[in-house]
Amino acid sequence: MSNVKLGIFYYSSTGTNYKLAKLAEEAAKEAGADVKLVKVPELAPESAINANPAWKAHLEETKDVPTASLDDLDWADAYIFSAPTRFGNLPSQMKQFLDTTGGLWFEGKLANKVVSAMTSASNSHGGQEQTILALYTTMFHWGAIVAAPGYTDDSLYTAGGNPYGTSVTVDQEGNWKEDVTAAVKHQAKRTVQVASAVKNGMQ
């Protein structure tokens, strides 16, 4: 039984990264972790959301998901972040949340946390790897320990082969072009495993 507390932080406009986060939550619980799944605050104007029926519907469907706070970061031993790519970078909603962590960073409360990341895009060269690496840059400044999946399981190959974190390609109807279920679950369990080793090794 793991003694790891895992925070899963996601941003999703139409649901893809919410589904990735839910898969990670399921696998982490199977691995024995105490899991909190939270969404970062939405920053987009209401007019933009209302112009996209799928976006509006997803916000309504997930209205009961707790909103991420700095206390959630402080609480957790490990993190999984999931967010879509925006021009090869993080969406502003996720970046804004990360930009509020200066106080925790200054107090050293983010050091030695274990972190992993997932993403999505609408085409196979849409910036998935770069988006995950952009997030990891922040983690390096925190002093966190990145637990990328690498090629530690065959599921990574069938999911598209991204060693930095699971990524999925989504068409205009929201359909996934790769079966990433096994890769997400492997990544989540690996994150819990690494976090457990780090936590127990530092006691």
Beta strands, then each sheet from edge to edge (+ up, - down):
strand 1: 5-10
strand 2: 34-39
strand 3: 78-84
strand 4: 114-121
strand 5: 145-146
strand 6: 167-169
sheet 1: 2+ 1+ 3+ 4+ 5+
sheet 2: 2+ 1+ 3+ 4+ 6+
end
